């Protein structure tokens, strides 16, 4: 049985060295792959829409860890909304909009919809005062979940990024 999973986790920093009272910018990237990406198809959208299952919500919880200790938690949501369309550019009667960072997107292809919903690139600002003096190992724990729908069961997937090193001067 195929499962859903988090892949291609990437974590990078804006600085290798940082002083007190500065902001450290972290860049996080990851993808949701496997079963969820495969079953998130136009055929399933249409079946779900006909059964009044016209929304899909991903909840993402990020835990920023320094030296294994959690120093910050970030939660955000991505949504997909199914709707009846008469857009002449689309050959389907049911289509999707993706709400990402409170902004609606109207993809023109199924692949673009999957990318908007399942590919995450997030910028995280971290106060350097949360870092200890000297070398700090920063890592992010990722948890993503979604509920039951016509085409999927409730699922939670987890992953961790590799550590990045930042020196506080």
N, C-alpha and C positions, 0 to 999 in steps of 0.2 A: 504494500500500500504506500502510495506516494504521500509525502508530508510537505507542509509549508515550513520554510526556514528563512533565516536572515543570512544574507551573503554579502560579500564585497565590503566588509566594514573597513572604513578608513578614518583615521584621526590624525590631524596635523595641527601645528600651532603657528601663530604669527611670529613668535620670538622664541629663541632658544634660551635667552637670558632676559630677565625682567627685574625691575626695581619695585620697591614698595609703592603703593598707591597708584600703580599703573593697571591697565586693563589688559588681560591676556585673552586673545581671540583664538578660539578653537574651531576648527572646521571638521564636521562629522559628516560622513556619507555612508549609506548602506542601502541595500535592496531587499525587498521581500520577494522570495522566489518559491518555486515548487508548486504544490497543488493549488494554492490560492490564486496564483498568477495564471495558471492554466485554466481553471474553471471560471475565472472572471471574464466571460465572453459575451458577445452580443446575444447569442442564442439564449444563454441563461438570464441575461437582463430582461429579455422579452418574456420569458416564462415567469420570472419573478414579478415583473410589472403586472402581468395578467392576474396574478394572485395578490395584488396590492402590497407586495414587498418591494417598495420603491426607494429604499435608502440603504446605504452600507456605510458603516462607521469604523474607522481604525483608530484606536487609542494608543499613543506612543508615550512611554515613560522612559526618560533618560535619567540615569544617576551618575553624576560626575564624582569620581573617586580619586583622591590623592593619597598615595601610599596605602591603598586598600580601604581608606575611610571615606564615607560619603560626605561630600561638602555642599552639594547642590542637587536639587531634583527639578526636572523640567518635564512638563506634561503638555502634549498638544494632540489635536485631533485632525484627522483628514476624513472627508466625507465624499461619498458618491451619491448623486441623486439621479434616479431614472425618470425620464419624462417622455411624453408623446411629442414627436417632432414632425414638422413638415419642411424641414430645411432641404432645399433642392440639392445641396452638396452631399447629402447623406442618402443612402439607398435603404435605410431602415426606418421603421415606424416608431421604435423605441430607442432613445439614445441616452447619453449620460453627461452630467456635468460633474466636475471634480472641484470640491471646495478645499483649498490649500492655503493655510495662513489667512483665513477669513476672506479670501478672494476666489470668486468662481471662475473656473476655466471651462471652455467648451471645446474639447478635442475633436479633431476631424477624423481620426483613425482609432481603432481599438488599441493599437500599440501605444499611441500617444496617451490614451486614457490610462492604460496600465502603468506607464512611466510616471505620469503625474501623481497617481495614487500610491504606487508601491516603491518608487525610487526617492529616497530621502537625502537631501543635502541641507544641513542645518549649521548655522553659525551660532556659537555659544560664547558669550562674554563672561569671563571669570575675573573676579577681583583678586589681584595678586596678594592681598593680605590674607587670603585663605591658604596660601602656600607657605611652607616652612622655609627657613633660610637654607641655602645650599641646593642640592639636587632633589627634585620632586618627580615622582612617577605619576603621570596622570592617565587615567583610563575611564572609559564610559561603558556602563552596563546598560543594555538596551532591552526593553520589554515591549512587545507589540501584541495587542489582542483585538478580537472582533467577535461579534455575537452570531447567533444562529440566523440563517437565512435559508431560502429555498434551495440554494446551491452549496451551502457550507454549514458546518457545525461550529459551535463556539470554540475558538482556538486561542492559545497564547504561545508565542515563540519568544525565545530569549537568545542574546548573544553578548559578547564583550569585545571591545576593540583591543588592539595591541596597545601597550603603554607607550607614551611619549615622555621624553625627559625635558624638564624646564628647570633652569637654574635661577634661583632668586638671589640677587646680589644684595 
